[in-house]
Amino acid sequence: MKDLIARRAAQIEASGIRRIFDLAATLKDPINLSIGQPDFDVPDPVKDAAVAAIKGGFNRYTPSGGIPELRARVLAKYEADHGVKMEDCFVASGVSGALTLALLALVNPGDEVLVPDPYFVSYTHLTTMCGGVPVYYDTYPDFRVDAAKVEALVTPKTKLILAMSPGNPTGACMDEDSKKALADLARRKGLALVSDEIYELFTYGPRGRSLASYYPEGSVVLGGLSKTAAMTGWRVGWALGARHLIDAMLKLQQFTFVCAPSFAQKAALAAFDADLSAAVPAYEAKRDRMLEGLRAAGYEAVTPGGAFYLFVKTPAKYAHGTAFVEEAVRRELLLVPGGVFSRRDTHFRISYAAPDERLARALEIFKALAR
């Protein structure tokens, strides 16, 4: 019966992150630093808005593009934050849903998609699922995007550039010069630019402008509330861009996701007004404590400018990142090997979105693993 499975599904492996997540369920009390979701809860006003929507009967389909007041709020916030008025936007079922629709709308079979390495796990698989060919622009060792290196990979088959700032798994943030250079490259070459900005709030220095704001006519910018308001399971994201790009994505949404969850869209309006200011310094402090402890134990790691991840170089005594993670799991510390996010398996990813007590316990295990 295996012959019944389409090639697009057969060639995609299950997420390495999900395998770690499943393993966690078999352990009694693991220290789980593998999953990228905040350890704080959805703010109470957001929960209240969701409950009120459900009890008030707001449980049916919404327009495919989302409720008008949320779309207007997304557009207004982007303009206020970045000084550029995007032509249109729509509400998607999470940023993953928006990314899927962007690639479906833009990529023809055989088109090349420029993907950063390391990359978010979905980038390469969704590109392949759409019939595209991932071409990787290397960002090692400091995880900075060099537009000149990206340009060297452009061919007549290149269709779009994928970028993410702050990044997953590295936490790296693009500086303004890098954003301008990448946007200029896309404009000169007539390429689409898809900018994944789901971690925008979690930036530990000046936030700067959105990458897409330097190339609004050819960009799709993706954002959402999964990380910002801890609404990972509520599936509310959005896409902004030129009207013809948004129209193409929205047409596909009508026949796939249909619409984002109705009650969650109402709650998202409340999330825009929630005070989340304490989250960023709290996570910056977690980052600093983890970096200090890891470096004291002999680990090498680039200081991330955002998100809540550390992408740490595997100690030389281990053959690769997977071997290190396997040993860590034996000690009930759950991590993700770097090979899940990269063509290399030289690093491992830590999510420090965890209670301080668990991070302290994890550092003790890291010390033992280094010894």
KELUMDREN-982295 format. One record per residue: residue number from 1; residue in one letter; z, x, y of N, C-alpha, C in turn. Coordinates in steps of 0.2 Angstrom, whole numbers, always signed. Last residue first. Example, Ala and Ser with C-alpha at 12.3 -4.5 7.8 and 13.67 -1.06 7.14 Angstrom:
// residues 2
seq,type,n_up,n_east,n_north,ca_up,ca_east,ca_north,c_up,c_east,c_north
2,S,+35,+64,-11,+36,+68,-5,+39,+64,+0
1,A,+39,+66,-28,+39,+62,-22,+39,+66,-16
// end
This chain:
// residues 371
seq,type,n_up,n_east,n_north,ca_up,ca_east,ca_north,c_up,c_east,c_north
371,R,+153,+161,+87,+156,+167,+84,+153,+168,+77
370,A,+146,+150,+91,+143,+156,+93,+147,+162,+90
369,L,+154,+140,+84,+147,+141,+82,+144,+148,+85
368,A,+166,+141,+92,+166,+143,+85,+159,+144,+82
367,K,+161,+136,+104,+164,+143,+104,+164,+145,+96
366,F,+157,+123,+100,+152,+128,+103,+155,+135,+102
365,I,+170,+118,+98,+165,+119,+92,+160,+124,+94
364,E,+175,+118,+111,+178,+122,+106,+174,+123,+100
363,L,+166,+109,+117,+166,+116,+119,+170,+121,+114
362,A,+170,+97,+111,+164,+100,+110,+163,+107,+111
361,R,+182,+95,+118,+182,+96,+110,+176,+99,+108
360,A,+177,+93,+131,+182,+98,+129,+182,+100,+122
359,L,+170,+81,+129,+167,+87,+131,+171,+93,+129
358,R,+180,+72,+126,+175,+74,+120,+171,+80,+122
357,E,+187,+72,+138,+190,+74,+132,+186,+76,+127
356,D,+177,+66,+146,+179,+73,+147,+183,+76,+141
355,P,+164,+56,+139,+171,+57,+141,+173,+64,+142
354,A,+147,+59,+143,+152,+58,+138,+159,+59,+141
353,A,+134,+66,+146,+136,+59,+148,+141,+57,+142
352,Y,+128,+77,+142,+135,+78,+144,+138,+71,+147
351,S,+118,+81,+129,+119,+75,+134,+127,+76,+136
350,I,+110,+95,+125,+116,+92,+125,+116,+87,+131
349,R,+97,+102,+115,+99,+98,+120,+106,+95,+120
348,F,+92,+118,+111,+95,+112,+109,+97,+108,+115
347,H,+78,+130,+108,+84,+127,+112,+87,+121,+108
346,T,+67,+133,+101,+71,+138,+103,+77,+136,+106
345,D,+55,+128,+95,+61,+125,+93,+66,+131,+94
344,R,+40,+122,+104,+45,+127,+102,+51,+124,+100
343,R,+35,+110,+108,+31,+114,+103,+35,+120,+101
342,S,+48,+98,+111,+44,+104,+113,+40,+106,+107
341,F,+58,+90,+108,+55,+89,+114,+50,+94,+116
340,V,+62,+93,+95,+60,+86,+96,+56,+85,+103
339,G,+65,+107,+96,+59,+105,+94,+57,+98,+94
338,G,+79,+107,+100,+73,+107,+105,+66,+106,+103
337,P,+89,+95,+92,+86,+101,+92,+80,+101,+97
336,V,+103,+87,+99,+96,+86,+97,+93,+93,+97
335,L,+120,+84,+91,+115,+87,+97,+108,+85,+95
334,L,+136,+81,+87,+129,+78,+86,+125,+81,+93
333,L,+148,+88,+77,+145,+88,+84,+138,+86,+83
332,E,+153,+90,+64,+153,+83,+67,+152,+83,+75
331,R,+150,+101,+58,+156,+101,+61,+157,+95,+65
330,R,+137,+98,+54,+142,+99,+49,+149,+99,+51
329,V,+131,+98,+66,+132,+92,+63,+137,+92,+58
328,A,+130,+112,+68,+134,+108,+73,+136,+101,+69
327,E,+120,+115,+58,+127,+118,+58,+132,+114,+62
326,E,+109,+108,+64,+112,+106,+57,+119,+109,+56
325,V,+108,+115,+76,+110,+108,+76,+113,+106,+69
324,F,+103,+127,+71,+109,+127,+75,+112,+120,+75
323,A,+91,+124,+65,+96,+127,+61,+103,+126,+64
322,T,+84,+119,+76,+86,+114,+71,+91,+117,+67
321,G,+82,+131,+84,+86,+125,+86,+89,+121,+81
320,H,+82,+145,+72,+79,+140,+77,+84,+135,+79
319,A,+91,+154,+66,+83,+155,+65,+80,+151,+71
318,Y,+105,+161,+74,+102,+155,+71,+94,+156,+71
317,K,+108,+172,+82,+110,+172,+75,+107,+166,+71
316,A,+105,+169,+95,+100,+173,+91,+102,+173,+83
315,P,+108,+152,+100,+110,+159,+99,+106,+163,+94
314,T,+96,+143,+109,+99,+144,+103,+101,+151,+102
313,K,+98,+138,+126,+95,+143,+122,+99,+144,+115
312,V,+99,+121,+131,+102,+127,+130,+99,+132,+125
311,F,+99,+110,+142,+94,+112,+137,+96,+120,+136
310,L,+109,+97,+146,+108,+104,+147,+103,+106,+141
309,Y,+108,+82,+156,+107,+86,+150,+107,+93,+152
308,F,+107,+71,+165,+114,+73,+163,+113,+77,+156
307,A,+98,+73,+181,+99,+70,+175,+106,+72,+172
306,G,+97,+90,+190,+98,+82,+189,+99,+80,+182
305,G,+96,+103,+189,+97,+100,+196,+98,+93,+196
304,P,+103,+114,+177,+99,+108,+179,+101,+106,+186
303,T,+103,+131,+175,+107,+126,+178,+102,+120,+180
302,V,+99,+137,+159,+97,+136,+166,+101,+130,+169
301,A,+109,+146,+148,+106,+139,+150,+104,+140,+157
300,E,+115,+154,+134,+111,+155,+140,+108,+148,+141
299,Y,+132,+158,+128,+126,+154,+128,+122,+155,+134
298,G,+145,+164,+128,+139,+168,+127,+132,+164,+126
297,A,+156,+157,+132,+155,+158,+125,+149,+162,+123
296,A,+153,+156,+145,+159,+160,+143,+159,+162,+136
295,R,+143,+147,+145,+142,+154,+147,+147,+158,+145
294,L,+151,+135,+141,+145,+138,+137,+144,+145,+138
293,G,+159,+133,+152,+162,+135,+145,+157,+138,+141
292,E,+150,+132,+163,+155,+137,+163,+158,+139,+156
291,L,+143,+120,+158,+140,+127,+159,+145,+132,+159
290,M,+154,+111,+158,+150,+112,+152,+146,+119,+153
289,R,+157,+110,+172,+162,+112,+167,+159,+114,+160
288,D,+145,+106,+177,+148,+112,+179,+153,+115,+174
287,R,+143,+93,+172,+138,+98,+171,+141,+105,+172
286,K,+155,+87,+177,+154,+87,+170,+149,+93,+168
285,A,+151,+87,+190,+157,+90,+188,+157,+92,+181
284,E,+140,+78,+190,+139,+85,+192,+145,+90,+190
283,Y,+146,+67,+187,+142,+70,+182,+140,+77,+184
282,A,+154,+64,+199,+157,+65,+192,+153,+68,+187
281,P,+144,+63,+208,+148,+69,+208,+152,+70,+202
280,V,+137,+51,+203,+134,+57,+204,+139,+63,+204
279,A,+147,+40,+203,+144,+43,+197,+141,+50,+197
278,A,+150,+35,+215,+155,+40,+212,+152,+43,+206
277,S,+140,+27,+219,+141,+33,+222,+145,+38,+219
276,L,+137,+14,+216,+137,+19,+211,+138,+26,+213
275,D,+140,-2,+220,+142,+5,+223,+142,+10,+217
274,A,+126,-13,+220,+132,-10,+217,+133,-3,+220
273,D,+114,-18,+224,+120,-18,+229,+126,-15,+226
272,F,+106,-17,+214,+104,-14,+220,+110,-13,+225
271,A,+112,-26,+205,+113,-19,+204,+111,-15,+210
270,A,+108,-38,+209,+115,-37,+210,+116,-29,+209
269,L,+95,-38,+203,+96,-38,+210,+103,-37,+213
268,A,+98,-37,+190,+95,-31,+193,+96,-31,+201
267,A,+101,-50,+186,+106,-45,+187,+104,-39,+190
266,K,+88,-55,+186,+93,-58,+191,+98,-53,+192
265,Q,+83,-48,+175,+80,-47,+182,+85,-50,+187
264,A,+91,-53,+165,+92,-46,+167,+89,-44,+174
263,F,+86,-65,+163,+93,-65,+166,+94,-58,+168
262,S,+73,-62,+158,+74,-66,+164,+81,-65,+167
261,P,+66,-46,+152,+71,-52,+151,+73,-55,+158
260,A,+49,-45,+158,+56,-42,+157,+61,-48,+156
259,C,+35,-52,+149,+39,-51,+155,+46,-48,+153
258,V,+25,-48,+139,+25,-54,+143,+29,-54,+149
257,F,+22,-37,+132,+29,-38,+133,+30,-45,+136
256,T,+7,-42,+130,+11,-37,+126,+19,-39,+127
255,F,-1,-49,+138,-2,-49,+131,+2,-45,+127
254,Q,+4,-45,+151,+3,-52,+149,+2,-53,+142
253,Q,+2,-32,+152,+9,-34,+150,+8,-41,+148
252,L,-11,-31,+155,-9,-29,+148,-2,-31,+147
251,K,-10,-34,+168,-15,-38,+164,-13,-37,+157
250,L,-3,-24,+173,+0,-31,+173,-4,-35,+168
249,M,-11,-13,+173,-5,-13,+169,-3,-20,+168
248,A,-21,-18,+183,-23,-16,+176,-17,-16,+171
247,D,-13,-19,+194,-16,-25,+191,-18,-24,+184
246,I,-9,-6,+197,-4,-11,+195,-7,-17,+192
245,L,-22,-1,+200,-18,+2,+194,-13,-3,+192
244,H,-25,-8,+212,-29,-9,+206,-26,-6,+199
243,R,-14,-5,+220,-15,-12,+218,-19,-12,+212
242,A,-5,+10,+217,-11,+7,+220,-12,+0,+217
241,G,+12,+7,+213,+6,+11,+214,+1,+7,+217
240,L,+26,+6,+202,+23,+5,+208,+17,+9,+209
239,A,+35,-2,+189,+30,+3,+191,+27,+1,+197
238,W,+52,-4,+181,+46,-6,+186,+41,+0,+186
237,G,+64,-11,+170,+61,-5,+174,+55,-8,+178
236,V,+76,-16,+160,+73,-18,+166,+70,-12,+169
235,R,+84,-18,+147,+77,-17,+148,+74,-20,+154
234,W,+97,-18,+143,+94,-24,+147,+87,-24,+148
233,G,+102,-6,+138,+100,-12,+133,+97,-18,+136
232,T,+105,+1,+149,+100,+4,+144,+98,-2,+140
231,M,+111,+1,+162,+109,-5,+159,+103,-3,+153
230,A,+118,+10,+170,+120,+10,+163,+117,+4,+159
229,A,+112,+11,+182,+117,+6,+182,+120,+5,+175
228,T,+103,+22,+180,+107,+21,+186,+113,+17,+186
227,K,+98,+20,+167,+102,+26,+168,+106,+25,+175
226,S,+91,+8,+169,+94,+10,+162,+99,+16,+163
225,L,+83,+4,+179,+91,+4,+180,+94,+6,+174
224,G,+68,+13,+186,+72,+7,+182,+80,+8,+183
223,G,+51,+18,+187,+58,+18,+189,+62,+13,+185
222,L,+36,+27,+190,+40,+23,+186,+48,+24,+187
221,V,+21,+27,+199,+28,+29,+199,+32,+24,+195
220,V,+5,+32,+199,+10,+26,+196,+17,+30,+196
219,S,-7,+37,+211,-1,+38,+207,+2,+31,+204
218,G,-17,+37,+220,-19,+38,+213,-13,+39,+208
217,E,-12,+34,+232,-18,+31,+231,-20,+32,+223
216,P,-1,+43,+234,+0,+35,+233,-6,+32,+230
215,Y,+4,+56,+234,-2,+54,+232,-2,+47,+230
214,Y,+17,+58,+238,+12,+63,+241,+5,+61,+239
213,S,+24,+49,+231,+23,+48,+238,+18,+52,+241
212,A,+26,+54,+218,+20,+49,+219,+19,+48,+227
211,L,+38,+61,+220,+31,+65,+218,+25,+60,+220
210,S,+49,+56,+232,+45,+55,+226,+39,+59,+225
209,R,+58,+69,+242,+53,+63,+241,+51,+62,+234
208,G,+75,+73,+240,+68,+74,+242,+64,+68,+241
207,R,+89,+75,+237,+84,+71,+232,+77,+72,+234
206,P,+99,+89,+237,+94,+85,+241,+89,+81,+236
205,G,+107,+89,+221,+106,+92,+228,+102,+87,+232
204,Y,+108,+82,+210,+114,+85,+212,+113,+89,+219
203,T,+103,+66,+204,+100,+72,+207,+106,+75,+211
202,F,+102,+53,+198,+106,+58,+196,+103,+65,+198
201,L,+92,+44,+203,+99,+44,+206,+103,+50,+204
200,E,+81,+47,+195,+81,+48,+202,+88,+49,+205
199,Y,+78,+45,+182,+84,+49,+183,+85,+50,+191
198,I,+65,+40,+182,+71,+36,+179,+77,+39,+181
197,E,+52,+43,+186,+58,+45,+190,+64,+41,+188
196,D,+37,+49,+182,+43,+46,+178,+49,+48,+182
195,S,+21,+47,+187,+28,+51,+189,+34,+47,+186
194,V,+5,+51,+184,+11,+46,+182,+17,+50,+183
193,L,-10,+52,+192,-3,+55,+191,+2,+50,+190
192,A,-27,+54,+188,-21,+49,+189,-15,+54,+188
191,L,-39,+65,+197,-35,+63,+191,-29,+58,+193
190,G,-47,+72,+206,-48,+65,+204,-45,+62,+198
189,K,-45,+84,+210,-48,+84,+203,-50,+76,+201
188,R,-38,+82,+221,-44,+86,+222,-48,+85,+215
187,R,-26,+75,+217,-31,+72,+221,-38,+76,+221
186,A,-20,+84,+208,-22,+78,+206,-28,+74,+210
185,L,-17,+94,+218,-21,+95,+212,-24,+89,+209
184,D,-8,+87,+226,-14,+90,+229,-19,+91,+223
183,A,+3,+85,+217,-1,+80,+220,-8,+82,+222
182,L,+6,+99,+215,+4,+95,+209,+0,+89,+212
181,A,+10,+102,+228,+5,+106,+225,+2,+102,+219
180,K,+21,+94,+231,+15,+93,+235,+9,+97,+231
179,K,+30,+98,+221,+27,+91,+221,+21,+91,+225
178,S,+32,+111,+225,+29,+110,+218,+26,+103,+218
177,D,+38,+109,+237,+32,+112,+237,+28,+111,+230
176,E,+50,+102,+233,+45,+98,+237,+38,+102,+237
175,D,+54,+105,+216,+55,+106,+223,+49,+102,+227
174,M,+59,+95,+202,+54,+98,+206,+56,+99,+213
173,C,+73,+99,+191,+70,+95,+197,+64,+99,+200
172,A,+78,+98,+174,+75,+101,+180,+72,+97,+185
171,G,+84,+92,+163,+87,+91,+169,+84,+95,+175
170,T,+77,+94,+151,+80,+100,+154,+84,+98,+160
169,P,+71,+84,+143,+78,+86,+141,+81,+91,+146
168,N,+69,+76,+157,+73,+75,+151,+68,+79,+146
167,G,+71,+80,+175,+67,+79,+168,+72,+78,+163
166,P,+70,+70,+190,+73,+75,+186,+71,+74,+179
165,S,+54,+70,+186,+59,+74,+190,+64,+69,+192
164,M,+39,+72,+177,+46,+69,+177,+51,+74,+181
163,A,+22,+69,+174,+27,+73,+176,+34,+69,+177
162,L,+5,+69,+168,+12,+66,+167,+17,+71,+170
161,I,-11,+67,+174,-5,+71,+173,+1,+67,+173
160,L,-27,+62,+166,-21,+61,+170,-16,+66,+169
159,K,-39,+67,+161,-39,+60,+164,-32,+59,+169
158,T,-51,+79,+156,-44,+77,+158,-44,+71,+162
157,K,-63,+82,+153,-60,+77,+149,-53,+75,+151
156,P,-67,+94,+160,-70,+87,+162,-67,+81,+158
155,T,-50,+101,+162,-57,+101,+159,-60,+94,+161
154,V,-36,+110,+166,-40,+104,+168,-47,+105,+165
153,L,-28,+121,+165,-29,+117,+159,-34,+111,+160
152,A,-26,+127,+177,-30,+131,+173,-32,+127,+166
151,E,-18,+118,+183,-25,+117,+185,-29,+121,+180
150,V,-6,+122,+178,-8,+116,+176,-16,+115,+178
149,K,-4,+134,+185,-5,+134,+177,-8,+127,+175
148,A,-3,+129,+198,-9,+134,+196,-10,+134,+188
147,A,+9,+122,+198,+2,+119,+198,-4,+123,+197
146,D,+22,+124,+188,+17,+128,+192,+10,+125,+192
145,V,+38,+118,+187,+31,+116,+186,+27,+120,+191
144,R,+51,+126,+178,+48,+124,+184,+40,+122,+183
143,F,+58,+130,+167,+57,+123,+167,+54,+121,+174
142,D,+61,+144,+165,+65,+141,+170,+64,+133,+171
141,P,+51,+149,+156,+58,+149,+154,+63,+145,+159
140,Y,+42,+134,+152,+47,+139,+151,+46,+145,+155
139,T,+32,+125,+154,+37,+126,+160,+42,+131,+158
138,D,+15,+123,+150,+21,+126,+149,+26,+127,+155
137,Y,+7,+108,+147,+7,+114,+152,+15,+116,+152
136,Y,-3,+103,+134,+3,+104,+136,+3,+110,+142
135,V,-12,+88,+131,-13,+95,+132,-7,+97,+136
134,P,-15,+75,+120,-10,+78,+124,-12,+86,+125
133,V,-28,+64,+120,-26,+70,+117,-21,+74,+122
132,G,-28,+46,+116,-28,+52,+121,-26,+58,+117
131,G,-25,+35,+109,-31,+38,+108,-33,+44,+112
130,C,-13,+29,+111,-18,+27,+115,-25,+30,+114
129,M,-5,+37,+103,-6,+31,+101,-12,+27,+105
128,T,-5,+49,+110,-9,+49,+104,-10,+42,+102
127,T,+3,+45,+121,-3,+47,+122,-8,+47,+116
126,L,+15,+42,+113,+11,+37,+117,+4,+39,+119
125,H,+18,+55,+109,+16,+50,+104,+13,+44,+107
124,T,+21,+62,+121,+15,+65,+117,+13,+59,+112
123,Y,+31,+54,+128,+25,+56,+131,+19,+58,+126
122,S,+43,+52,+121,+37,+47,+121,+31,+49,+123
121,V,+51,+63,+123,+48,+62,+117,+43,+57,+117
120,F,+48,+73,+138,+51,+67,+135,+48,+65,+129
119,Y,+45,+90,+135,+43,+84,+137,+48,+79,+135
118,P,+45,+108,+140,+47,+102,+136,+45,+96,+139
117,D,+29,+104,+145,+33,+106,+139,+38,+110,+141
116,P,+20,+90,+152,+25,+95,+152,+28,+97,+146
115,V,+3,+86,+149,+10,+84,+147,+15,+90,+148
114,L,-12,+78,+153,-8,+85,+154,+0,+83,+153
113,V,-23,+71,+142,-17,+70,+146,-13,+76,+147
112,E,-40,+68,+139,-35,+73,+139,-29,+71,+144
111,D,-48,+56,+130,-46,+58,+136,-40,+63,+135
110,G,-51,+50,+117,-53,+57,+119,-51,+60,+126
109,P,-50,+34,+123,-50,+38,+117,-54,+45,+119
108,N,-43,+33,+139,-48,+31,+134,-48,+36,+128
107,V,-29,+28,+149,-32,+33,+144,-37,+30,+139
106,L,-25,+18,+157,-28,+23,+160,-32,+28,+155
105,A,-18,+7,+151,-22,+6,+156,-27,+11,+158
104,L,-10,+14,+142,-15,+10,+139,-20,+8,+145
103,L,-1,+21,+151,-6,+25,+147,-11,+20,+144
102,A,+5,+10,+157,+2,+15,+161,-4,+19,+157
101,L,+12,+4,+146,+6,+1,+149,+2,+5,+154
100,T,+21,+14,+143,+16,+12,+138,+10,+9,+141
99,L,+28,+14,+155,+25,+20,+153,+19,+18,+148
98,A,+34,+2,+154,+30,+3,+160,+25,+9,+158
97,G,+42,+3,+143,+37,-2,+143,+32,+0,+148
96,S,+51,+14,+147,+47,+15,+141,+41,+10,+141
95,V,+57,+7,+158,+52,+12,+159,+48,+14,+153
94,G,+59,-11,+154,+61,-4,+154,+55,+1,+156
93,S,+47,-21,+155,+53,-20,+150,+55,-13,+149
92,A,+44,-21,+173,+42,-20,+166,+49,-21,+161
91,V,+38,-28,+187,+44,-27,+183,+42,-27,+176
90,F,+27,-20,+199,+29,-26,+194,+35,-24,+190
89,C,+19,-18,+215,+23,-16,+209,+24,-22,+205
88,D,+8,-11,+228,+11,-16,+223,+15,-13,+218
87,E,+6,-1,+237,+3,-7,+238,+6,-12,+234
86,M,+20,+8,+245,+16,+7,+239,+13,+0,+240
85,K,+24,+16,+259,+23,+9,+257,+18,+9,+251
84,V,+35,+29,+261,+28,+27,+259,+28,+20,+257
83,G,+48,+34,+263,+43,+34,+269,+36,+32,+267
82,H,+57,+34,+253,+52,+39,+253,+47,+39,+258
81,D,+67,+24,+255,+69,+30,+252,+64,+36,+253
80,A,+59,+13,+260,+65,+16,+263,+67,+23,+261
79,E,+50,+11,+249,+48,+13,+256,+53,+16,+260
78,Y,+59,+8,+239,+54,+14,+238,+52,+16,+245
77,K,+64,-4,+244,+68,+2,+242,+64,+8,+242
76,A,+53,-12,+244,+56,-11,+250,+61,-4,+249
75,L,+49,-13,+230,+45,-10,+235,+48,-8,+242
74,V,+61,-19,+225,+59,-13,+223,+54,-9,+228
73,R,+61,-31,+232,+67,-27,+233,+65,-20,+231
72,A,+49,-38,+228,+50,-36,+235,+55,-31,+236
71,R,+53,-39,+214,+47,-35,+216,+48,-33,+223
70,L,+64,-48,+216,+65,-42,+213,+59,-37,+215
69,E,+57,-60,+221,+63,-56,+225,+64,-49,+222
68,P,+48,-64,+211,+46,-61,+217,+51,-57,+221
67,I,+51,-58,+194,+53,-63,+199,+51,-60,+206
66,G,+36,-51,+185,+44,-51,+187,+45,-56,+193
65,G,+24,-52,+181,+25,-47,+185,+33,-46,+187
64,S,+24,-64,+174,+23,-58,+170,+25,-52,+174
63,P,+37,-75,+179,+30,-73,+180,+30,-66,+176
62,T,+48,-78,+165,+47,-77,+172,+40,-76,+173
61,Y,+53,-90,+152,+49,-84,+155,+49,-84,+162
60,R,+71,-94,+154,+64,-95,+152,+60,-89,+154
59,N,+84,-94,+159,+83,-91,+152,+76,-92,+150
58,F,+94,-100,+169,+88,-95,+170,+86,-91,+164
57,G,+105,-108,+168,+99,-110,+164,+93,-106,+166
56,G,+117,-103,+172,+113,-108,+176,+106,-110,+174
55,K,+121,-95,+162,+124,-101,+162,+120,-106,+167
54,I,+112,-84,+165,+112,-87,+159,+115,-94,+159
53,A,+117,-81,+179,+110,-83,+177,+109,-87,+171
52,A,+130,-78,+176,+128,-84,+181,+121,-86,+179
51,V,+128,-66,+169,+131,-72,+166,+130,-78,+170
50,A,+122,-58,+178,+119,-60,+172,+122,-66,+169
49,A,+132,-57,+188,+126,-60,+190,+122,-62,+183
48,D,+142,-51,+180,+143,-57,+183,+137,-61,+185
47,K,+136,-38,+178,+138,-42,+173,+139,-50,+175
46,V,+136,-34,+192,+130,-35,+188,+131,-39,+182
45,P,+150,-33,+195,+145,-38,+198,+139,-39,+195
44,D,+154,-23,+185,+156,-30,+185,+151,-35,+189
43,P,+141,-11,+180,+146,-13,+185,+148,-21,+184
42,V,+141,-5,+163,+138,-9,+168,+143,-12,+173
41,D,+151,+10,+161,+149,+3,+159,+145,+0,+165
40,F,+148,+27,+157,+151,+22,+161,+148,+15,+159
39,D,+140,+36,+150,+146,+34,+147,+150,+29,+151
38,P,+122,+34,+150,+129,+35,+154,+135,+32,+149
37,Q,+112,+41,+137,+114,+35,+141,+121,+36,+144
36,G,+105,+49,+127,+104,+50,+134,+106,+43,+137
35,I,+114,+56,+113,+110,+51,+116,+111,+51,+123
34,S,+121,+67,+109,+114,+67,+107,+110,+62,+111
33,L,+134,+70,+107,+131,+72,+113,+124,+72,+113
32,N,+147,+64,+99,+140,+62,+100,+138,+64,+107
31,I,+158,+69,+88,+157,+70,+95,+149,+69,+96
30,P,+162,+57,+75,+159,+62,+78,+159,+63,+86
29,D,+171,+51,+65,+173,+51,+72,+169,+57,+75
28,K,+164,+49,+53,+170,+45,+55,+171,+45,+62
27,L,+147,+46,+50,+152,+50,+51,+158,+46,+54
26,T,+136,+37,+50,+139,+39,+44,+145,+43,+44
25,A,+132,+36,+63,+135,+30,+60,+138,+32,+53
24,A,+125,+48,+65,+132,+47,+68,+135,+41,+65
23,L,+113,+46,+60,+118,+50,+56,+125,+49,+59
22,D,+107,+38,+70,+108,+35,+63,+113,+39,+59
21,F,+106,+48,+79,+109,+42,+81,+111,+39,+74
20,I,+97,+57,+73,+104,+59,+74,+108,+53,+76
19,R,+86,+49,+73,+88,+51,+66,+96,+54,+67
18,R,+83,+47,+86,+86,+41,+83,+89,+44,+76
17,I,+79,+60,+89,+85,+58,+92,+88,+52,+88
16,G,+67,+60,+83,+72,+65,+80,+79,+63,+83
15,S,+58,+46,+79,+61,+50,+84,+67,+54,+81
14,A,+46,+47,+66,+52,+44,+69,+55,+48,+74
13,E,+29,+52,+70,+35,+53,+66,+41,+49,+70
12,I,+13,+46,+69,+19,+46,+73,+25,+47,+69
11,Q,+2,+43,+60,+3,+50,+63,+9,+51,+67
10,A,+3,+30,+57,+5,+35,+52,+6,+42,+54
9,A,-1,+23,+68,+6,+23,+66,+8,+28,+61
8,R,-14,+26,+69,-10,+27,+75,-3,+27,+73
7,R,-20,+23,+57,-18,+30,+58,-14,+31,+64
6,A,-11,+9,+49,-16,+12,+54,-14,+19,+55
5,I,-8,+6,+32,-5,+8,+38,-10,+11,+43
4,L,-14,+3,+20,-14,-2,+25,-12,+0,+32
3,D,-11,+13,+12,-18,+13,+15,-18,+8,+20
2,K,+1,+11,+6,+1,+15,+12,-6,+15,+15
1,M,+0,+4,-6,+0,+0,+0,+0,+4,+6
// end
